Amino acid sequence: MNITALRRIWFSISATLVVISIIIVGMFGLNLGLDFTGGARWDLKFSEPTTMQALDTFFADREELTQEVNIQASTDNTYLITIEDLPDTSIQSLSAALENQIGTFEQTSYRKVDANIGQSFKQKSILAIVAALTGIILFVAFAFRKIPAAINPWRFGGVAIIALLHDIIIVLGLFVLMGYLFDVELDLAFITALLATLGFSVNDTIVILDRVRENIRTQKAGESFEDTVEKSIQQTLWRSLNTSVSTLLPLLALLYFGAESIFFFVLALTVGIVIGTYSSIFLAAPMLVEWKKIADKQ
């Protein structure tokens, strides 16, 4: 299969996925987790059967709460309750009132994040992603600085960043949709998975682009730039696929056998690697060809 010759198909698939992802994010918004919003989260196991309605009524009547309480039912009369950031004395009072009105319970886990810390995490997460993208484009442009001026080394960095943004947007769109449908939250583990996806994806992309650079030096007479790029993709195709599959196998095992607490982190990594492999092979290098064709017409 001539991947470069079919680039308009790959571009259409990617554009469709990106547009759908942006629409999803715009419609449903980000379901930010405790790491970014601040607050307290209880994992409570009640000794006597209770209902979601009883808990909703209890928290609705509490005057100290100004924000909606998120309650998720689990198995064995267990509930995961997320409330806003409150002083420790208010938390203790709330806990005592809950036990008095609803029934005794075992607090299997408790986690609190200060609202200011959550805001700091949010800012630093955005900064980390921006810094990673900036560093990648500068590194790629520097590494490929000896590319002939007719091709322009900055295009190598440009297509790498476009491919990475493509990966981030699609993974984000999927998890925003899951947040809307299944209340999946975006937390620090998700940001970690995104950054890991960037690293994996750019590694695959640079392998292909580096082969393009090597083949440009040995380009035969009559061989077009498109032919050179296609040859480079075919030479690195199985290496990229083998690397991705060998990485996905343990991740799939973790999805099936791993702990529930890391399920969505592993899922984000899995989706990110699949999308990153696709963008490296079918998007980044073919974009070089299209970019050069457009530049040559001007």
N, C-alpha and C positions, 0 to 999 in steps of 0.2 A: 504494500500500500504506500503510495506517495503522499506522505503526510503534509508536506508543504504545498503541494498542488491543490489539496482539499482544504486549505487554510480558511477559506470563507465559511465553510461548514463549521469548523471549530470555533471561529470567531462568533458565529451566530449562536451556537450553543452557549458559549461563555457569556455573551451579552444578554441572552435570555435569562440565564441563571442569576446574573448580577442584578438585572433590572427587577426580577421577582424578589430577590433578597432585599433590595433597597425599599421596595414597596412594602414588604413584610415589616421591616424595621420601622418605617414611617407610620404604618397602621397600628402596630401593637406596642411599639416602644420597647425599651430595654427592661427586662425583669431583673433588676439588680439585687444581688444577694446581700447578706448581712455585712460582708466585708466592705461594701461600698455605701450602704445606707446607714449603718450603725444600728444599734439596738441589742436586744437580748433574745436568745432562743433557748427554749426549754424542750427537752424530750421527756415527757411524763408518762408513766404507766400507772393508771388508776387501779386501785384494789377492787373497786366495785364497778359494774358496768355503767358507763355514762354515754351521753350522746353529744353529737356536734352541736345540736340546737341548744343544749344546756350550757355548753361552753360559750357559744355565741352570745347568749343572753347574759351570762355572767360578765363577759368583757365589755359588752355594750353598755352596761350599767356603771362601769367604773369611771368616775369623773376625772381621775388622774391621767387617763389615756386620751390623747387628742388625735391619734391616728388609728387607722383600721388595723385590727389584729388578724394576722394570718394563722389559720389553724388547719393542719393537715392530719387526717386520720391515718393510722397505721394498723398493724395487726395487734391482737391480744390487748385490746383496750388501751392502746398507746397513741399519744397525740404529740405532734411536733408543733409547738406554739411559738410564733415570732411576734414580738412587740417592740415598740419604739424604745429609744434610749431613755432610761429612767435612772434616778439615783438608786444606790443599793438599798436604802431604807424603804423606798417605794416598792422595789422588787420584793423585799421581804414581807412587806405588808400585803402586797398582792398575792404572794404565795400562801400566806396564812389565811386570807379571805377565801382563796380558791379551795383550800383544803377544808375550810369550815362549811362552805356552801355546796361544793360539788362532791367532795369525798377525799379520803386519804390517797396519796399517790407516792410513787417512788420516782425521784428525779434522776433518770439514768444519765443525762448529760445536761450541761448548762454552759452557754457561751455568750459573752457580752463583748460588743465592740462599741467604743465611744464614737459618737456621731462625727466628731472632728477628725478622728483617726480614719473613719470610713471615707470622709471627703479627701483626706490626704492620700489614701490608697487609690481613689479614683483618679486623682490628678497624676500620681506617679505611674499608674498603669498606662494612661494615655501618653505620658512622656516616654515611657519605656518603648512603646510601639513606634512612636515617631522617631525616637533616637535610633532604633534598630533599622527602620526603613532608610533614614538618612545615611547611616553608616554603611549600609549595603550599597546604595547607589554610588557613594564616593569611592568605596573599595573597588567595585566592579569597574567604574570608569578609570580608576588608576591602574588596575590590573590589566585592562585592555587598552592602555593609552597608546600602544604602538600599532594599533589597528590603522590601516590606511585612512587618510582623511576623507576619502570618498564615501566610506562607510560610517565614519564618525564613532569614536569609542563611547560617547555619551549615550548613544542609542542602546548599547549593551546594558548600561545601567538602567536606562529608561524602561526597556522591555522587562528587565528583572523586577523592577518596582511595580509595573503594571500587573505582572503575573502574581506578585505577592498581594497586592491590593485585591485582586480578583479572588485569591484564596481566603483572605480575611473576611471580605464582604459575604461570600457564600456561606462560610462556616458560621458567621454571625447571624445571617438571615435564618439559617436552619435552627439555631439555638433560640433565637427570638420566637420563632414559630413554636418550638417545643415549650418555651416559657409560657406562651399564650394557651397552648392546648393542655400541657401537663405540669405547669407551674415550675418548670426548670429554671433555676436561677443562674445568673452570670456572676461568678465570684473570682477570687484570686487564682483558683485552680484553672478556671477557664482562660484567664489571661496567660497563665503559664503554658497551657496547651497551645494558645495562639502563637506565642513566641517560639515554642518548639516547632510548630508548623512552619513558621517563617524560616527557621534555621534549616529544616529538612528540605523545604521547597527550594530555597536559594542554592543549597548544595547541589541538587539535581540540575538546576538551571545553569549554574556555573560550569558544571561538567560538560554540558552540551555546548555552551557558548565558547568554552575553552577549546573544544574540538573544532568549532567553526574557525576560531583564530588560527589553529594549526593548519587547517586545510586551506585557508586563504593563502598561506605562505607557499603551499605546494600546488596551488590552483593551476590546472592544465589549460593550455590554449583552447579557447572555444567553450570553456566551462563557465557557465553563468554563476552569479552569486546565489541564485535560487538552487542550482544544482549542488553547489558547495554546502549550503545549509542542509539540504535534504540528505546528502551523504553523511554529514556530521550527525544528524538525528539518527539515521539508521545504524551508524557505528556505535552509538551510545545507548540505543533503545533497550536492548536486553539487559545491559548493566543497570539502567535506571529501574526497569521493571523488577529485576531480581532483588535489588536493594529494597524496593518498596514492599514486595511480597514477604521478604525475610523479616521486615520490620512489622508488617501487619499481622503475621501469624501469632506472635506472643500477645499482641494487643487484642486480637480476637479471642484468644484464650482467657485473657483478663476480663473481657466483656462477659464471657460466659461463666467463668469460674471465680472471678475476683469479687472482692467485697463490694457491697452496695454503695459504700461511701465514696468509692473512686470510679463508679460506673460512668458518670457523665464526663469526668476528666478524661478517661480512656476513650470514650466515644468521640470527644472533641479531637483528640489526637488521631484517632482512626480516620475520621472524616477529613481532617486537615491533610493527612498524608495522601489519601486518595485524590483529593482535589489538587494538592501540590504536585503530585506526579503528573496528573493530567495537564496542568498549566505549564509545567516545565517542558513537556514533550510537544503538546499540541498548540500551545499559545505563545510562549516566549520566543523561541527560534523562528517560527513562521512570521511573527510580528516584525522581526528584523527584515525579512524579505519584503513585506508589504510596506514598511517604512521607507526602505530604500527605493522601491518603485515609485512611491509618491514623491519623494525628494527628487528623483531623476526627471520627473515630468515638469517640475517647477523651473 
